[in-house]
């Protein structure tokens, strides 16, 4: 994975048709995987996030229910 493969919360939100605040909340709650570049800087790998969301949906534990 290269740095160019990593998205900001705003960029990921555009891909997922969500608000950036939702992406940040899901990341904080551990519902989607993050890549920590520093203690304050996080980025997202789109493929890993999509896979995590698909897995949650397939197991019947939707993103809204994940914890």
Predicted model as a PDB file, atoms N, CA, C, CB and O in Angstrom, pLDDT in the B-factor column:
MODEL        1                                                                  
ATOM      1  N   UNK A   1       0.847  -1.175   0.000  1.00 54.00           N  
ATOM      2  CA  UNK A   1       0.000   0.000   0.000  1.00 54.00           C  
ATOM      3  C   UNK A   1       0.892   1.238   0.000  1.00 54.00           C  
ATOM      4  CB  UNK A   1      -0.964  -0.002   1.222  1.00 54.00           C  
ATOM      5  O   UNK A   1       1.827   1.348   0.793  1.00 54.00           O  
ATOM      6  N   UNK A   2       0.592   2.148  -0.887  1.00 55.00           N  
ATOM      7  CA  UNK A   2       1.330   3.390  -0.956  1.00 55.00           C  
ATOM      8  C   UNK A   2       0.514   4.501  -0.310  1.00 55.00           C  
ATOM      9  CB  UNK A   2       1.678   3.741  -2.414  1.00 55.00           C  
ATOM     10  O   UNK A   2      -0.702   4.384  -0.153  1.00 55.00           O  
ATOM     11  N   UNK A   3       1.194   5.577   0.063  1.00 54.00           N  
ATOM     12  CA  UNK A   3       0.479   6.699   0.669  1.00 54.00           C  
ATOM     13  C   UNK A   3      -0.619   7.230  -0.236  1.00 54.00           C  
ATOM     14  CB  UNK A   3       1.447   7.814   1.005  1.00 54.00           C  
ATOM     15  O   UNK A   3      -1.635   7.730   0.249  1.00 54.00           O  
ATOM     16  N   UNK A   4      -0.427   7.127  -1.553  1.00 62.00           N  
ATOM     17  CA  UNK A   4      -1.437   7.623  -2.480  1.00 62.00           C  
ATOM     18  C   UNK A   4      -2.714   6.794  -2.428  1.00 62.00           C  
ATOM     19  CB  UNK A   4      -0.887   7.633  -3.892  1.00 62.00           C  
ATOM     20  O   UNK A   4      -3.764   7.247  -2.885  1.00 62.00           O  
ATOM     21  N   UNK A   5      -2.638   5.588  -1.878  1.00 86.00           N  
ATOM     22  CA  UNK A   5      -3.816   4.733  -1.749  1.00 86.00           C  
ATOM     23  C   UNK A   5      -4.670   5.115  -0.552  1.00 86.00           C  
ATOM     24  CB  UNK A   5      -3.399   3.282  -1.635  1.00 86.00           C  
ATOM     25  O   UNK A   5      -5.794   4.632  -0.418  1.00 86.00           O  
ATOM     26  N   UNK A   6      -4.165   5.957   0.306  1.00 97.00           N  
ATOM     27  CA  UNK A   6      -4.859   6.306   1.539  1.00 97.00           C  
ATOM     28  C   UNK A   6      -5.694   7.571   1.352  1.00 97.00           C  
ATOM     29  CB  UNK A   6      -3.853   6.496   2.683  1.00 97.00           C  
ATOM     30  O   UNK A   6      -5.264   8.537   0.722  1.00 97.00           O  
ATOM     31  N   UNK A   7      -6.892   7.536   1.913  1.00 98.00           N  
ATOM     32  CA  UNK A   7      -7.825   8.643   1.773  1.00 98.00           C  
ATOM     33  C   UNK A   7      -8.033   9.356   3.102  1.00 98.00           C  
ATOM     34  CB  UNK A   7      -9.158   8.148   1.229  1.00 98.00           C  
ATOM     35  O   UNK A   7      -7.918   8.753   4.169  1.00 98.00           O  
ATOM     36  N   UNK A   8      -8.338  10.638   3.024  1.00 98.00           N  
ATOM     37  CA  UNK A   8      -8.747  11.386   4.208  1.00 98.00           C  
ATOM     38  C   UNK A   8     -10.204  11.039   4.499  1.00 98.00           C  
ATOM     39  CB  UNK A   8      -8.557  12.936   4.004  1.00 98.00           C  
ATOM     40  O   UNK A   8     -10.866  10.395   3.686  1.00 98.00           O  
ATOM     41  N   UNK A   9     -10.697  11.461   5.646  1.00 98.00           N  
ATOM     42  CA  UNK A   9     -12.105  11.232   5.986  1.00 98.00           C  
ATOM     43  C   UNK A   9     -13.016  11.909   4.967  1.00 98.00           C  
ATOM     44  CB  UNK A   9     -12.415  11.751   7.407  1.00 98.00           C  
ATOM     45  O   UNK A   9     -14.043  11.348   4.585  1.00 98.00           O  
ATOM     46  N   UNK A  10     -12.653  13.098   4.530  1.00 98.00           N  
ATOM     47  CA  UNK A  10     -13.461  13.809   3.534  1.00 98.00           C  
ATOM     48  C   UNK A  10     -13.506  13.054   2.211  1.00 98.00           C  
ATOM     49  CB  UNK A  10     -12.910  15.219   3.309  1.00 98.00           C  
ATOM     50  O   UNK A  10     -14.567  12.938   1.596  1.00 98.00           O  
ATOM     51  N   UNK A  11     -12.366  12.544   1.774  1.00 98.00           N  
ATOM     52  CA  UNK A  11     -12.309  11.797   0.513  1.00 98.00           C  
ATOM     53  C   UNK A  11     -13.094  10.488   0.607  1.00 98.00           C  
ATOM     54  CB  UNK A  11     -10.849  11.506   0.131  1.00 98.00           C  
ATOM     55  O   UNK A  11     -13.813  10.120  -0.321  1.00 98.00           O  
ATOM     56  N   UNK A  12     -12.951   9.795   1.730  1.00 98.00           N  
ATOM     57  CA  UNK A  12     -13.692   8.545   1.919  1.00 98.00           C  
ATOM     58  C   UNK A  12     -15.192   8.811   1.952  1.00 98.00           C  
ATOM     59  CB  UNK A  12     -13.250   7.842   3.217  1.00 98.00           C  
ATOM     60  O   UNK A  12     -15.976   8.038   1.402  1.00 98.00           O  
ATOM     61  N   UNK A  13     -15.582   9.885   2.585  1.00 98.00           N  
ATOM     62  CA  UNK A  13     -17.000  10.241   2.656  1.00 98.00           C  
ATOM     63  C   UNK A  13     -17.595  10.427   1.267  1.00 98.00           C  
ATOM     64  CB  UNK A  13     -17.188  11.517   3.479  1.00 98.00           C  
ATOM     65  O   UNK A  13     -18.730  10.021   1.020  1.00 98.00           O  
ATOM     66  N   UNK A  14     -16.847  11.030   0.366  1.00 97.00           N  
ATOM     67  CA  UNK A  14     -17.319  11.211  -1.015  1.00 97.00           C  
ATOM     68  C   UNK A  14     -17.524   9.850  -1.669  1.00 97.00           C  
ATOM     69  CB  UNK A  14     -16.312  12.065  -1.842  1.00 97.00           C  
ATOM     70  O   UNK A  14     -18.542   9.628  -2.325  1.00 97.00           O  
ATOM     71  N   UNK A  15     -16.575   8.939  -1.499  1.00 96.00           N  
ATOM     72  CA  UNK A  15     -16.680   7.605  -2.098  1.00 96.00           C  
ATOM     73  C   UNK A  15     -17.869   6.825  -1.555  1.00 96.00           C  
ATOM     74  CB  UNK A  15     -15.403   6.820  -1.855  1.00 96.00           C  
ATOM     75  O   UNK A  15     -18.525   6.091  -2.294  1.00 96.00           O  
ATOM     76  N   UNK A  16     -18.144   6.984  -0.268  1.00 97.00           N  
ATOM     77  CA  UNK A  16     -19.210   6.210   0.373  1.00 97.00           C  
ATOM     78  C   UNK A  16     -20.549   6.947   0.409  1.00 97.00           C  
ATOM     79  CB  UNK A  16     -18.799   5.851   1.780  1.00 97.00           C  
ATOM     80  O   UNK A  16     -21.543   6.407   0.893  1.00 97.00           O  
ATOM     81  N   UNK A  17     -20.575   8.166  -0.099  1.00 97.00           N  
ATOM     82  CA  UNK A  17     -21.796   8.987  -0.091  1.00 97.00           C  
ATOM     83  C   UNK A  17     -22.297   9.216   1.336  1.00 97.00           C  
ATOM     84  CB  UNK A  17     -22.900   8.315  -0.935  1.00 97.00           C  
ATOM     85  O   UNK A  17     -23.481   9.062   1.636  1.00 97.00           O  
ATOM     86  N   UNK A  18     -21.363   9.587   2.196  1.00 97.00           N  
ATOM     87  CA  UNK A  18     -21.652   9.869   3.602  1.00 97.00           C  
ATOM     88  C   UNK A  18     -21.108  11.249   3.954  1.00 97.00           C  
ATOM     89  CB  UNK A  18     -21.038   8.778   4.531  1.00 97.00           C  
ATOM     90  O   UNK A  18     -20.428  11.888   3.151  1.00 97.00           O  
ATOM     91  N   UNK A  19     -21.412  11.685   5.142  1.00 98.00           N  
ATOM     92  CA  UNK A  19     -20.793  12.904   5.663  1.00 98.00           C  
ATOM     93  C   UNK A  19     -19.457  12.519   6.288  1.00 98.00           C  
ATOM     94  CB  UNK A  19     -21.725  13.624   6.707  1.00 98.00           C  
ATOM     95  O   UNK A  19     -19.300  11.416   6.813  1.00 98.00           O  
ATOM     96  N   UNK A  20     -18.505  13.431   6.226  1.00 98.00           N  
ATOM     97  CA  UNK A  20     -17.187  13.189   6.819  1.00 98.00           C  
ATOM     98  C   UNK A  20     -17.314  12.941   8.318  1.00 98.00           C  
ATOM     99  CB  UNK A  20     -16.243  14.381   6.554  1.00 98.00           C  
ATOM    100  O   UNK A  20     -16.550  12.159   8.884  1.00 98.00           O  
ATOM    101  N   UNK A  21     -18.264  13.595   8.959  1.00 98.00           N  
ATOM    102  CA  UNK A  21     -18.452  13.391  10.400  1.00 98.00           C  
ATOM    103  C   UNK A  21     -18.866  11.954  10.704  1.00 98.00           C  
ATOM    104  CB  UNK A  21     -19.505  14.367  10.946  1.00 98.00           C  
ATOM    105  O   UNK A  21     -18.507  11.420  11.753  1.00 98.00           O  
ATOM    106  N   UNK A  22     -19.610  11.326   9.811  1.00 97.00           N  
ATOM    107  CA  UNK A  22     -20.001   9.927   9.983  1.00 97.00           C  
ATOM    108  C   UNK A  22     -18.783   9.022   9.860  1.00 97.00           C  
ATOM    109  CB  UNK A  22     -21.074   9.526   8.949  1.00 97.00           C  
ATOM    110  O   UNK A  22     -18.610   8.092  10.648  1.00 97.00           O  
ATOM    111  N   UNK A  23     -17.944   9.295   8.877  1.00 97.00           N  
ATOM    112  CA  UNK A  23     -16.714   8.519   8.697  1.00 97.00           C  
ATOM    113  C   UNK A  23     -15.849   8.632   9.945  1.00 97.00           C  
ATOM    114  CB  UNK A  23     -15.930   9.002   7.448  1.00 97.00           C  
ATOM    115  O   UNK A  23     -15.344   7.625  10.441  1.00 97.00           O  
ATOM    116  N   UNK A  24     -15.674   9.836  10.453  1.00 97.00           N  
ATOM    117  CA  UNK A  24     -14.846  10.036  11.654  1.00 97.00           C  
ATOM    118  C   UNK A  24     -15.442   9.326  12.871  1.00 97.00           C  
ATOM    119  CB  UNK A  24     -14.692  11.539  11.951  1.00 97.00           C  
ATOM    120  O   UNK A  24     -14.716   8.739  13.673  1.00 97.00           O  
ATOM    121  N   UNK A  25     -16.765   9.385  12.998  1.00 97.00           N  
ATOM    122  CA  UNK A  25     -17.423   8.720  14.137  1.00 97.00           C  
ATOM    123  C   UNK A  25     -17.241   7.212  14.042  1.00 97.00           C  
ATOM    124  CB  UNK A  25     -18.932   9.073  14.187  1.00 97.00           C  
ATOM    125  O   UNK A  25     -16.904   6.568  15.036  1.00 97.00           O  
ATOM    126  N   UNK A  26     -17.461   6.635  12.853  1.00 95.00           N  
ATOM    127  CA  UNK A  26     -17.293   5.190  12.678  1.00 95.00           C  
ATOM    128  C   UNK A  26     -15.857   4.777  12.961  1.00 95.00           C  
ATOM    129  CB  UNK A  26     -17.694   4.767  11.256  1.00 95.00           C  
ATOM    130  O   UNK A  26     -15.615   3.721  13.547  1.00 95.00           O  
ATOM    131  N   UNK A  27     -14.907   5.604  12.549  1.00 96.00           N  
ATOM    132  CA  UNK A  27     -13.497   5.294  12.817  1.00 96.00           C  
ATOM    133  C   UNK A  27     -13.232   5.323  14.313  1.00 96.00           C  
ATOM    134  CB  UNK A  27     -12.565   6.289  12.089  1.00 96.00           C  
ATOM    135  O   UNK A  27     -12.574   4.433  14.850  1.00 96.00           O  
ATOM    136  N   UNK A  28     -13.740   6.337  14.976  1.00 94.00           N  
ATOM    137  CA  UNK A  28     -13.544   6.473  16.431  1.00 94.00           C  
ATOM    138  C   UNK A  28     -14.173   5.292  17.178  1.00 94.00           C  
ATOM    139  CB  UNK A  28     -14.152   7.807  16.939  1.00 94.00           C  
ATOM    140  O   UNK A  28     -13.625   4.824  18.176  1.00 94.00           O  
ATOM    141  N   UNK A  29     -15.310   4.819  16.699  1.00 92.00           N  
ATOM    142  CA  UNK A  29     -16.011   3.705  17.327  1.00 92.00           C  
ATOM    143  C   UNK A  29     -15.439   2.343  16.924  1.00 92.00           C  
ATOM    144  CB  UNK A  29     -17.478   3.764  16.975  1.00 92.00           C  
ATOM    145  O   UNK A  29     -15.860   1.314  17.453  1.00 92.00           O  
ATOM    146  N   UNK A  30     -14.487   2.333  15.995  1.00 93.00           N  
ATOM    147  CA  UNK A  30     -13.878   1.080  15.565  1.00 93.00           C  
ATOM    148  C   UNK A  30     -14.695   0.314  14.546  1.00 93.00           C  
ATOM    149  CB  UNK A  30     -13.644   0.216  16.739  1.00 93.00           C  
ATOM    150  O   UNK A  30     -14.435  -0.867  14.315  1.00 93.00           O  
ATOM    151  N   UNK A  31     -15.663   0.947  13.937  1.00 93.00           N  
ATOM    152  CA  UNK A  31     -16.521   0.276  12.965  1.00 93.00           C  
ATOM    153  C   UNK A  31     -15.851   0.121  11.610  1.00 93.00           C  
ATOM    154  CB  UNK A  31     -17.812   1.035  12.806  1.00 93.00           C  
ATOM    155  O   UNK A  31     -16.196  -0.786  10.852  1.00 93.00           O  
ATOM    156  N   UNK A  32     -14.897   0.991  11.291  1.00 96.00           N  
ATOM    157  CA  UNK A  32     -14.149   0.880  10.043  1.00 96.00           C  
ATOM    158  C   UNK A  32     -12.660   0.965  10.374  1.00 96.00           C  
ATOM    159  CB  UNK A  32     -14.570   1.998   9.023  1.00 96.00           C  
ATOM    160  O   UNK A  32     -12.271   1.643  11.326  1.00 96.00           O  
ATOM    161  N   UNK A  33     -11.821   0.276   9.585  1.00 97.00           N  
ATOM    162  CA  UNK A  33     -10.376   0.274   9.863  1.00 97.00           C  
ATOM    163  C   UNK A  33      -9.721   1.602   9.480  1.00 97.00           C  
ATOM    164  CB  UNK A  33      -9.694  -0.874   9.110  1.00 97.00           C  
ATOM    165  O   UNK A  33     -10.110   2.251   8.509  1.00 97.00           O  
ATOM    166  N   UNK A  34      -8.727   1.982  10.264  1.00 97.00           N  
ATOM    167  CA  UNK A  34      -7.971   3.205   9.996  1.00 97.00           C  
ATOM    168  C   UNK A  34      -6.489   2.884   9.919  1.00 97.00           C  
ATOM    169  CB  UNK A  34      -8.238   4.272  11.084  1.00 97.00           C  
ATOM    170  O   UNK A  34      -6.031   1.862  10.429  1.00 97.00           O  
ATOM    171  N   UNK A  35      -5.753   3.768   9.277  1.00 97.00           N  
ATOM    172  CA  UNK A  35      -4.296   3.692   9.229  1.00 97.00           C  
ATOM    173  C   UNK A  35      -3.795   4.937   9.944  1.00 97.00           C  
ATOM    174  CB  UNK A  35      -3.743   3.597   7.736  1.00 97.00           C  
ATOM    175  O   UNK A  35      -4.031   6.058   9.494  1.00 97.00           O  
ATOM    176  N   UNK A  36      -3.106   4.738  11.052  1.00 96.00           N  
ATOM    177  CA  UNK A  36      -2.584   5.877  11.824  1.00 96.00           C  
ATOM    178  C   UNK A  36      -1.214   6.273  11.294  1.00 96.00           C  
ATOM    179  CB  UNK A  36      -2.499   5.532  13.338  1.00 96.00           C  
ATOM    180  O   UNK A  36      -0.276   5.476  11.314  1.00 96.00           O  
ATOM    181  N   UNK A  37      -1.108   7.504  10.821  1.00 96.00           N  
ATOM    182  CA  UNK A  37       0.172   8.029  10.359  1.00 96.00           C  
ATOM    183  C   UNK A  37       0.909   8.727  11.484  1.00 96.00           C  
ATOM    184  CB  UNK A  37      -0.032   8.987   9.193  1.00 96.00           C  
ATOM    185  O   UNK A  37       2.135   8.830  11.466  1.00 96.00           O  
ATOM    186  N   UNK A  38       0.157   9.207  12.463  1.00 96.00           N  
ATOM    187  CA  UNK A  38       0.692   9.816  13.670  1.00 96.00           C  
ATOM    188  C   UNK A  38      -0.446   9.778  14.683  1.00 96.00           C  
ATOM    189  CB  UNK A  38       1.223  11.299  13.416  1.00 96.00           C  
ATOM    190  O   UNK A  38      -1.557   9.373  14.341  1.00 96.00           O  
ATOM    191  N   UNK A  39      -0.192  10.189  15.917  1.00 94.00           N  
ATOM    192  CA  UNK A  39      -1.283  10.134  16.899  1.00 94.00           C  
ATOM    193  C   UNK A  39      -2.536  10.919  16.491  1.00 94.00           C  
ATOM    194  CB  UNK A  39      -0.789  10.655  18.217  1.00 94.00           C  
ATOM    195  O   UNK A  39      -3.642  10.575  16.908  1.00 94.00           O  
ATOM    196  N   UNK A  40      -2.372  11.955  15.690  1.00 92.00           N  
ATOM    197  CA  UNK A  40      -3.519  12.784  15.303  1.00 92.00           C  
ATOM    198  C   UNK A  40      -3.938  12.621  13.850  1.00 92.00           C  
ATOM    199  CB  UNK A  40      -3.205  14.218  15.557  1.00 92.00           C  
ATOM    200  O   UNK A  40      -4.993  13.116  13.455  1.00 92.00           O  
ATOM    201  N   UNK A  41      -3.130  11.937  13.050  1.00 96.00           N  
ATOM    202  CA  UNK A  41      -3.423  11.833  11.619  1.00 96.00           C  
ATOM    203  C   UNK A  41      -3.819  10.403  11.268  1.00 96.00           C  
ATOM    204  CB  UNK A  41      -2.204  12.276  10.777  1.00 96.00           C  
ATOM    205  O   UNK A  41      -3.044   9.463  11.447  1.00 96.00           O  
ATOM    206  N   UNK A  42      -5.049  10.260  10.760  1.00 96.00           N  
ATOM    207  CA  UNK A  42      -5.518   8.954  10.310  1.00 96.00           C  
ATOM    208  C   UNK A  42      -5.918   9.042   8.843  1.00 96.00           C  
ATOM    209  CB  UNK A  42      -6.707   8.461  11.177  1.00 96.00           C  
ATOM    210  O   UNK A  42      -6.352  10.086   8.357  1.00 96.00           O  
ATOM    211  N   UNK A  43      -5.761   7.928   8.160  1.00 98.00           N  
ATOM    212  CA  UNK A  43      -6.172   7.811   6.769  1.00 98.00           C  
ATOM    213  C   UNK A  43      -6.914   6.489   6.615  1.00 98.00           C  
ATOM    214  CB  UNK A  43      -4.942   7.895   5.794  1.00 98.00           C  
ATOM    215  O   UNK A  43      -6.907   5.646   7.513  1.00 98.00           O  
ATOM    216  N   UNK A  44      -7.542   6.328   5.480  1.00 98.00           N  
ATOM    217  CA  UNK A  44      -8.380   5.167   5.245  1.00 98.00           C  
ATOM    218  C   UNK A  44      -8.015   4.509   3.930  1.00 98.00           C  
ATOM    219  CB  UNK A  44      -9.853   5.555   5.255  1.00 98.00           C  
ATOM    220  O   UNK A  44      -7.797   5.184   2.924  1.00 98.00           O  
ATOM    221  N   UNK A  45      -7.952   3.178   3.945  1.00 97.00           N  
ATOM    222  CA  UNK A  45      -7.745   2.389   2.737  1.00 97.00           C  
ATOM    223  C   UNK A  45      -9.139   1.995   2.256  1.00 97.00           C  
ATOM    224  CB  UNK A  45      -6.818   1.116   3.000  1.00 97.00           C  
ATOM    225  O   UNK A  45      -9.833   1.225   2.920  1.00 97.00           O  
ATOM    226  N   UNK A  46      -9.546   2.518   1.110  1.00 96.00           N  
ATOM    227  CA  UNK A  46     -10.902   2.309   0.616  1.00 96.00           C  
ATOM    228  C   UNK A  46     -11.258   0.828   0.524  1.00 96.00           C  
ATOM    229  CB  UNK A  46     -11.065   2.962  -0.742  1.00 96.00           C  
ATOM    230  O   UNK A  46     -12.353   0.431   0.924  1.00 96.00           O  
ATOM    231  N   UNK A  47     -10.359   0.017   0.006  1.00 96.00           N  
ATOM    232  CA  UNK A  47     -10.645  -1.416  -0.142  1.00 96.00           C  
ATOM    233  C   UNK A  47     -10.897  -2.082   1.205  1.00 96.00           C  
ATOM    234  CB  UNK A  47      -9.490  -2.117  -0.856  1.00 96.00           C  
ATOM    235  O   UNK A  47     -11.820  -2.886   1.336  1.00 96.00           O  
ATOM    236  N   UNK A  48     -10.089  -1.755   2.202  1.00 97.00           N  
ATOM    237  CA  UNK A  48     -10.273  -2.351   3.537  1.00 97.00           C  
ATOM    238  C   UNK A  48     -11.578  -1.883   4.174  1.00 97.00           C  
ATOM    239  CB  UNK A  48      -9.086  -1.995   4.455  1.00 97.00           C  
ATOM    240  O   UNK A  48     -12.265  -2.667   4.829  1.00 97.00           O  
ATOM    241  N   UNK A  49     -11.919  -0.624   3.989  1.00 97.00           N  
ATOM    242  CA  UNK A  49     -13.169  -0.098   4.561  1.00 97.00           C  
ATOM    243  C   UNK A  49     -14.371  -0.770   3.910  1.00 97.00           C  
ATOM    244  CB  UNK A  49     -13.253   1.439   4.379  1.00 97.00           C  
ATOM    245  O   UNK A  49     -15.298  -1.193   4.600  1.00 97.00           O  
ATOM    246  N   UNK A  50     -14.357  -0.868   2.593  1.00 96.00           N  
ATOM    247  CA  UNK A  50     -15.470  -1.502   1.885  1.00 96.00           C  
ATOM    248  C   UNK A  50     -15.606  -2.963   2.308  1.00 96.00           C  
ATOM    249  CB  UNK A  50     -15.270  -1.403   0.357  1.00 96.00           C  
ATOM    250  O   UNK A  50     -16.719  -3.450   2.508  1.00 96.00           O  
ATOM    251  N   UNK A  51     -14.491  -3.656   2.444  1.00 96.00           N  
ATOM    252  CA  UNK A  51     -14.531  -5.054   2.883  1.00 96.00           C  
ATOM    253  C   UNK A  51     -15.115  -5.173   4.296  1.00 96.00           C  
ATOM    254  CB  UNK A  51     -13.116  -5.668   2.841  1.00 96.00           C  
ATOM    255  O   UNK A  51     -15.915  -6.070   4.562  1.00 96.00           O  
ATOM    256  N   UNK A  52     -14.725  -4.288   5.184  1.00 95.00           N  
ATOM    257  CA  UNK A  52     -15.252  -4.315   6.553  1.00 95.00           C  
ATOM    258  C   UNK A  52     -16.759  -4.064   6.559  1.00 95.00           C  
ATOM    259  CB  UNK A  52     -14.537  -3.266   7.429  1.00 95.00           C  
ATOM    260  O   UNK A  52     -17.493  -4.701   7.314  1.00 95.00           O  
ATOM    261  N   UNK A  53     -17.214  -3.150   5.730  1.00 94.00           N  
ATOM    262  CA  UNK A  53     -18.651  -2.859   5.658  1.00 94.00           C  
ATOM    263  C   UNK A  53     -19.418  -4.040   5.061  1.00 94.00           C  
ATOM    264  CB  UNK A  53     -18.902  -1.588   4.823  1.00 94.00           C  
ATOM    265  O   UNK A  53     -20.514  -4.358   5.524  1.00 94.00           O  
ATOM    266  N   UNK A  54     -18.855  -4.694   4.036  1.00 94.00           N  
ATOM    267  CA  UNK A  54     -19.496  -5.868   3.441  1.00 94.00           C  
ATOM    268  C   UNK A  54     -19.580  -7.005   4.447  1.00 94.00           C  
ATOM    269  CB  UNK A  54     -18.731  -6.326   2.193  1.00 94.00           C  
ATOM    270  O   UNK A  54     -20.613  -7.665   4.567  1.00 94.00           O  
ATOM    271  N   UNK A  55     -18.485  -7.230   5.172  1.00 92.00           N  
ATOM    272  CA  UNK A  55     -18.461  -8.296   6.175  1.00 92.00           C  
ATOM    273  C   UNK A  55     -19.508  -8.044   7.245  1.00 92.00           C  
ATOM    274  CB  UNK A  55     -17.068  -8.410   6.814  1.00 92.00           C  
ATOM    275  O   UNK A  55     -20.211  -8.967   7.656  1.00 92.00           O  
ATOM    276  N   UNK A  56     -19.619  -6.813   7.696  1.00 89.00           N  
ATOM    277  CA  UNK A  56     -20.610  -6.469   8.711  1.00 89.00           C  
ATOM    278  C   UNK A  56     -22.024  -6.721   8.188  1.00 89.00           C  
ATOM    279  CB  UNK A  56     -20.452  -5.000   9.141  1.00 89.00           C  
ATOM    280  O   UNK A  56     -22.882  -7.207   8.925  1.00 89.00           O  
ATOM    281  N   UNK A  57     -22.265  -6.397   6.937  1.00 89.00           N  
ATOM    282  CA  UNK A  57     -23.586  -6.606   6.349  1.00 89.00           C  
ATOM    283  C   UNK A  57     -23.886  -8.091   6.165  1.00 89.00           C  
ATOM    284  CB  UNK A  57     -23.689  -5.883   5.009  1.00 89.00           C  
ATOM    285  O   UNK A  57     -25.009  -8.535   6.400  1.00 89.00           O  
ATOM    286  N   UNK A  58     -22.875  -8.861   5.741  1.00 88.00           N  
ATOM    287  CA  UNK A  58     -23.068 -10.294   5.498  1.00 88.00           C  
ATOM    288  C   UNK A  58     -23.320 -11.069   6.788  1.00 88.00           C  
ATOM    289  CB  UNK A  58     -21.855 -10.870   4.785  1.00 88.00           C  
ATOM    290  O   UNK A  58     -24.061 -12.052   6.785  1.00 88.00           O  
ATOM    291  N   UNK A  59     -22.719 -10.643   7.872  1.00 87.00           N  
ATOM    292  CA  UNK A  59     -22.887 -11.350   9.138  1.00 87.00           C  
ATOM    293  C   UNK A  59     -24.152 -10.912   9.870  1.00 87.00           C  
ATOM    294  CB  UNK A  59     -21.674 -11.127  10.026  1.00 87.00           C  
ATOM    295  O   UNK A  59     -24.446 -11.378  10.970  1.00 87.00           O  
ATOM    296  N   UNK A  60     -24.892 -10.006   9.235  1.00 75.00           N  
ATOM    297  CA  UNK A  60     -26.126  -9.539   9.860  1.00 75.00           C  
ATOM    298  C   UNK A  60     -25.886  -8.491  10.918  1.00 75.00           C  
ATOM    299  CB  UNK A  60     -26.863 -10.688  10.462  1.00 75.00           C  
ATOM    300  O   UNK A  60     -26.815  -8.050  11.595  1.00 75.00           O  
ATOM    301  N   UNK A  61     -24.647  -8.098  11.057  1.00 67.00           N  
ATOM    302  CA  UNK A  61     -24.325  -7.076  12.039  1.00 67.00           C  
ATOM    303  C   UNK A  61     -23.986  -5.821  11.259  1.00 67.00           C  
ATOM    304  CB  UNK A  61     -23.144  -7.514  12.986  1.00 67.00           C  
ATOM    305  O   UNK A  61     -22.818  -5.544  10.985  1.00 67.00           O  
ATOM    306  N   UNK A  62     -25.005  -5.072  10.907  1.00 59.00           N  
ATOM    307  CA  UNK A  62     -24.836  -3.875  10.092  1.00 59.00           C  
ATOM    308  C   UNK A  62     -23.953  -2.841  10.787  1.00 59.00           C  
ATOM    309  CB  UNK A  62     -26.193  -3.265   9.768  1.00 59.00           C  
ATOM    310  O   UNK A  62     -23.673  -2.943  11.981  1.00 59.00           O  
ATOM    311  N   UNK A  63     -23.535  -1.880  10.041  1.00 58.00           N  
ATOM    312  CA  UNK A  63     -22.663  -0.833  10.582  1.00 58.00           C  
ATOM    313  C   UNK A  63     -23.328  -0.153  11.746  1.00 58.00           C  
ATOM    314  CB  UNK A  63     -22.305   0.195   9.508  1.00 58.00           C  
ATOM    315  O   UNK A  63     -22.664   0.206  12.719  1.00 58.00           O  
ATOM    316  N   UNK A  64     -24.641   0.033  11.665  1.00 54.00           N  
ATOM    317  CA  UNK A  64     -25.351   0.701  12.760  1.00 54.00           C  
ATOM    318  C   UNK A  64     -25.335  -0.151  14.033  1.00 54.00           C  
ATOM    319  CB  UNK A  64     -26.801   1.005  12.347  1.00 54.00           C  
ATOM    320  O   UNK A  64     -25.434   0.376  15.141  1.00 54.00           O  
ATOM    321  N   UNK A  65     -25.209  -1.485  13.863  1.00 53.00           N  
ATOM    322  CA  UNK A  65     -25.212  -2.381  15.015  1.00 53.00           C  
ATOM    323  C   UNK A  65     -23.813  -2.747  15.507  1.00 53.00           C  
ATOM    324  CB  UNK A  65     -25.958  -3.632  14.672  1.00 53.00           C  
ATOM    325  O   UNK A  65     -23.657  -3.274  16.609  1.00 53.00           O  
ATOM    326  N   UNK A  66     -22.809  -2.470  14.700  1.00 48.00           N  
ATOM    327  CA  UNK A  66     -21.439  -2.909  15.031  1.00 48.00           C  
ATOM    328  C   UNK A  66     -20.939  -2.247  16.300  1.00 48.00           C  
ATOM    329  CB  UNK A  66     -20.479  -2.599  13.878  1.00 48.00           C  
ATOM    330  O   UNK A  66     -21.160  -1.059  16.534  1.00 48.00           O  
ATOM    331  N   UNK A  67     -20.273  -3.031  17.100  1.00 43.00           N  
ATOM    332  CA  UNK A  67     -19.620  -2.535  18.317  1.00 43.00           C  
ATOM    333  C   UNK A  67     -18.676  -3.554  18.804  1.00 43.00           C  
ATOM    334  CB  UNK A  67     -20.622  -2.186  19.405  1.00 43.00           C  
ATOM    335  O   UNK A  67     -18.015  -3.347  19.821  1.00 43.00           O  
TER     336      UNK A  67                                                      
ENDMDL                                                                          
END                                                                             
